[in-house]
Structure formats: structure tokens, C-alpha cells
Amino acid sequence: MKSSTLHLAAFGGTPEFIRPLHVGHPNLLEVDQLAEDLVQVLRSGYLTNNGPRVREFEQLISRVSSAKHCIAVCNATTALQIAAKAMDLHGEVIVPSFTFIATPHAMKWIGLEPVFADVNPESHTLDPDSVERCISEKTTAIVPVHLWGNVCHTEALQRVATRHGLRLLYDSSHAFGCSLNDQPVGSFGDAEVFSFHATKFVHSVEGGAIVTNDDQLADRCRRLRAFGITGLTEISDLGINGKMHELSAAVGLRTVAGLPVIQKANESNRHLYQQLLHDIPGLHLTHPESGVSSNRQYVVITIDEDQFGLSRDQVVSLLRSEGVFARSYFAPGCHRATPYADQPLRTPLPVTERLLNTVMQLPTGLSLRASDIMRIGKLIQMLQQQSTEIQKQLMVRNGRCNPHPADPARMEISLKEAG
Amino acid sequence: MKSSTLHLAAFGGTPEFIRPLHVGHPNLLEVDQLAEDLVQVLRSGYLTNNGPRVREFEQLISRVSSAKHCIAVCNATTALQIAAKAMDLHGEVIVPSFTFIATPHAMKWIGLEPVFADVNPESHTLDPDSVERCISEKTTAIVPVHLWGNVCHTEALQRVATRHGLRLLYDSSHAFGCSLNDQPVGSFGDAEVFSFHATKFVHSVEGGAIVTNDDQLADRCRRLRAFGITGLTEISDLGINGKMHELSAAVGLRTVAGLPVIQKANESNRHLYQQLLHDIPGLHLTHPESGVSSNRQYVVITIDEDQFGLSRDQVVSLLRSEGVFARSYFAPGCHRATPYADQPLRTPLPVTERLLNTVMQLPTGLSLRASDIMRIGKLIQMLQQQSTEIQKQLMVRNGRCNPHPADPARMEISLKEAG
């Protein structure tokens, strides 16, 4: 255990974790059986183009999400684009700024204009009132995000959409397996899009899916996923290649089958974090709202700098030096990213602004041991307890933290500048 | 051997091949070693996001194609889009109509306007004169296709591009491993895009790559492939998810390593086809032009209905009934597909029109045995020799051929209608 600030890796001490812990380290179960599945795929000769594993994967996703149709796609960004094109969206779409950049970028890439609305301070999901303030004559859809596996305020959003004649396309990248009052994510709005990227608690390495109860929309999404081809010599729509292949689907089938085990591990991790972090001043572990059953794939905390004694950016940097590769999603905020930074906001984003400076994520998942979490918890406790001394050290070092040898970013961030 | 037309599967006989032969059946070598590679990927925990196998794959592709940079992408359609966006293309792009629909669709999907030019009757690649007739003030690029592994008339196309200040982006989906006068495909124009789809002679199940000698263009393609993210909290460009994952790259590494073996098999297949088909009236086996070294991944023939006695569509249907799943790429022609059919052509496409009605592909690749090719050759000989009798039978049946039980299309095409 580190007792003195001098032992902190940021200041020259040995990192607490030589092998770093990542947010979103891929979960894999039953690797031997999965390996056999992959060999079977290879030997079958049926490797892609709507193969049997993809179709089985789609049935499984439909079942879990209570959606009539599932269209597996090579990734969630492409899935969002296919769904948007299948709905004939044009003009403006309302999205949160507090989301992974893929949400607005997927829309902008195909010529739609993302307009950023604010989020609810508790759930971190789109604020329906803020959405309403963003609607213009050009608006054709709302694209809310079930962030961290919290479920959006779906009834209020549906009312706004219905009142203004807008399509409702959920980016449910974080929320596979979640539900609101026992209604599974996958059955809200006109369509929802899941991500099965390797960083998600269940995944197909890269992958995504569109789910919908709308027969025609599903048919069109299928067409658009494979070039709009509808026969050996018939092309009846403008489509692209959005196909998931059989190796991905084989991984997806195994991880989704392991969902209960993974979710249980995440719940247990979260419980331990809760015990270790609950009484640290200025640190708040976020909870899903009432009625929401979450997949618990993210451990999200907020740091109140005044009470904690260190800023969120300082905590992230100090932890990263120790090999705890915490993240500060979604700084700097989509509305500050290229190409959106130059366009005026239609509505202020006060909650988003605050969250962008205070929210961070800690590692969880199958690969994390209880002892790892204990050590992370103790580290964070120590950071808070010795925050005054740490601030002094950071001042002397002009804000610099020694980077962890394995840090891909090697981020020698000047915290003074960042702060 | 079938001696009577009554034995033809189209007319109720037993199919020559119960297990059908496909154009583009995936080539796989050393499946056991490949399976081990896949297990290693799983155990490494590094599954995607510019992993070590993807980087190794990129180096290999660079080496083979003599291009300074390679950016591996989830598929070639996405690769074309990333390259187009990285070049800031806008307005119109000139493409052949005689190509797989992905070429124009990739462009149209992101708001560019494909304008169709005609092709050369020998090489089936873009005719530089026709290209020049299509150029308008709105044109920003030419997107030629090295069809069937024939290499385009690169010098003439470069002259046109330079004269009009246009970018030159090659769709080289068919032409990995090919060269023109010893200059490898991959080093022409501003950038080239390869396909490594499972139907290609070497493949990564799904996959593509951008190759270029332009440092800045390569950097931007890399950025656009991963959401424009350039740091832990920095997003500096409009990007999407175009990532190839590690399982795909592992397959790609093995198949590209096996390129000489696969190419040799294809050459041997082609040689045998040549022997069997060379003296059939009205049948022409296409050859690469002088100076072109082709990967031989397609066996492309043309059928002259008057001399052969049957139309290309009839030959395709009769063969498909027998389990020889020949294809008639690229009927009906991109310019007749949605959403292009309604727009006027800028220049006539007489060569394209002729090829659309006469060109067809026969199976080749590792899975084809010499005895299979012998049987296919004999079948085609018989079709030609008994074409008069077959035409009578088709007339009686109102053009209908019995579909092969395994035909995914179950295409009970009325040849009368199709003709």
C-alpha cells in the first residue's frame, strides 16, 4: 500500500499495476469452446453474407431485447447510418453532446446535421425539455442515447417525437440487456442500435445491430446492409456493405450466452467499489434511476473538485500513472469536437458542461479481480486524503505526471494547463 | 456425361453437381494453423482497435503492393468512403457502370454523384476518352476499377486526371497482387482500395484496405477510420468506425501468405478451362492485356448468342440448374440500378451495354478440382452442340429451368422474359 505521495507513480514511484487495468477490457468466456466454434466456421466454408451464425445471433438479440427484428451489422456506427437511411432521415437530428462521438459523427458522415441537446443530471440521458428547445423545421429525428446502461426517459421522448412528427432512433450502444419497468431496451422508439464492440460487456469483437418492431423498416435495413441487392441481377436500393461476418457472430453468440455470468461479475465489482468509495468526500458513484435494470457495464463516478481536493483530470492522470487506465468519457464533449466546435449551440448545455469536467470511469469486467478493486479503492482513498500534499507536488512539477510505461497515450498531460 | 438434353437438370435430369460450385468460394489454406492464430488472438485480449495483427497485415499489404502506406478497413466499401472523404471529394465522381454496385453506391451514400463512363471492350476497364466526355465543372475525381484483375490504362487516366485537376482513386477490389509492366497495383493514382472479402482470392473474411504513397492522405485515412479521434480527449476530424479486427486480420495474414499457392491453382484452373473451351463457337475466354500480370481470380467468358446458339442468360441458368453457380456480373448494370436508373447518362455506354448481356463468370479457386472443371467444360460443350434442341425445350417450357435444390436464389427465371 502506498502511504506517502512520494510513492505515487506520477511522481516517480513504482506503478501499483505493472500490467495496466483498462476500462472496457474484452470479456471472453469459454475460450476453448469458442475456438472450436471458430474452427467450425472456417471448415464450413460459409464465412459471411448472412451466414447461419449471423442469423442465429440475430435471433438471440431479438429474444433478449424483445424486438421483432434484428439486423446484425459490422459495427454500431454503420448500424446507426443504415437505420437513419432506412428511415429517410434528412436535415437535422437531435443528439446529446454527452455521448461517444460516434453518435453525431455517424449522422454527419451521411450529410445529416446533428443538433446538440442537454442531458438529465441524474441519468446522463437526453433531457426531453432540452430536446424540444432544439427542434426546428428541419428536424426529422431524435437520436437519444441510453448512456451507461441507464434507460432514457422514453415516455417523455416519445411524446416529444409524436407531437412534432419526428422519428425516434435510440443509440443503445451501452444498453443491451437493460430494461425500464421490465420493458427491455430494444423495444423503444422506431428502432434501436446496439453496439457489440469488444469494449462492451458482451461483444462480437466489432459489431452492432439494429432492432425494430417495424416490418418494413427491418426489410429496408436488411437491404441497405448488403448494397440494396434484392436478386441475382436486381439492385433496388442505395445500400452499402454493413455485414457482420461469421467469426464475429460466433464470438457474439458465446458472449451473449455468457451475459448472466458477466453481469453478475460486474454487479459484484460494483458492490465492492461502492463499499470502498461510498464515504470519500467529493466522490459520487452514479446509480441507475428508479425502475431501470442496468447491465452494470460501466463504473461511473463524479469528482467534485472542491470537496475531493483534486480535479477529475488530476485523478484520472494520477490513476493512469499507477496503471489504472481510468477514462474521462466524453471530454471534451461532442459539441467541442471537429467539425461541430464552430457551429453555435441551439440551446445551452449546462449539465453537459458540468459532467464533462466531473465524470470518469473505472475498470470493471471479468478480468478484474476483487483484489484489484481493493487496491484501486485504496489508491483513490489515499489520493483524496493526501490531496493537499499532491496539489503541492503537482505545482512543483508544473502539473506533470510520469506516464505509465504501458500507457498507449503516454499522456504527459500538463495538469496545470488542463485544469 | 450428359448426352441428351433430357438429362439436363434444367429439364428434370439429375444435377451434374449435387454440392454446387460457387464463383468466389472462400479460399483457405492451413486451417489448423489459422485456427491456432485465432485462439492466440482470443487469449491475447487484444481483439481490435489497431491491434498487432492488423498492423502486421498492413505491412504485408504495403509490401506486396509497393505502397508506402496501408490502412486496413472493415470492408472495401467503407475503405472507398474513407478515401473519398480524406480527399475532400465533393460534387461528381466518374465511375464505370460495368462494376460491382459498391463502387457507385459507396460514393452516393456519402452524397457524391456518380457519373457513369464506358469501358474498353478488351480490358473491361474505364475508357479514358469516355471519362473525358463525362467531366463537368462539378467533377472532383475519377474512380476507375481494375476489373477482373486487369489493370486500367493508368497512364492515360493519369493524364486525364492531371489535365483536369481531378483526384484519381482506384477501386482495386479485384486486383490485389496484379501489376502492369512490373509496377504493382497499389501504387497508381492518389490512392487505391483493395477488397479482402471472402469471395476474393485472398481475403480476411470481410475486409478492405486503402493504400497510398501520400503521407498526409494516409494520416487522414487513419484518423477517419477511428472516429477522427487523435488523443484521449481530442477529436479532430469527422470519422467513423472503419476498423478491421484482429480475427479478420489473422485470416488475412494466412491467405495473403498463401497467395502464390492460390494463384498457381487459379492459373492451372484457367489453363484447363482454356483447353476445354477454346474451340467452342461463340465462347471467348477473356485475357489480360499485354503487360498485365493478373491474379487470375476470375474466369470470365463472353457468349455470342448468334454463334453459340444460346444467350448468356440461358447458359447461366442452364449451368446453375446443374449446380455450376455461374454468375452474370454485372447485370443489370449500375446505371440501371436504383437510384441511378432515372438519371440521364452523360455519355452513351455501348461497350458496357454489350458486356452486360454477354459476360459471365465460371467457378475457380482452391476448392475446385480438375475433374470438376472437366465436367463443367463438357457441359458447356454439350450446351453449345445441342443448342438448337435446347432452344426447342426452353420454348416448350416457356423458358423455365428447374432450379438446383441448393440455389440460394431458386431462380426460376423465365428465360423468355429475361431474353
Interface residues (C-beta under 8 A of the other chain):
Chain A: H25 P26 L28 V31 L34 A35 L38 V39 L42 R43 G45 L47 T48 N49 C74 N75 A76 T77 T78 Q81 K85 F100 I101 A102 H105 A106 K108 W109 I110 G111 H197 A198 V205 E206 F227 G228 I229 G231 L232 T233 E234 I235 S236 D237 L238 G239 I240 N241 K243 H245 E246 L247 S248 V251 R327 S328 A331 P332 C334 A337 T338 P339 S367 A409 M411
Chain B: H25 P26 L28 V31 L34 A35 L38 V39 L42 R43 G45 L47 T48 N49 C74 N75 A76 T77 T78 Q81 K85 I101 A102 H105 A106 K108 W109 I110 G111 H197 A198 V205 E206 F227 G228 I229 G231 L232 T233 E234 I235 S236 D237 L238 G239 I240 N241 K243 H245 E246 L247 S248 V251 R327 S328 A331 P332 C334 A337 T338 P339 S367 A409 M411
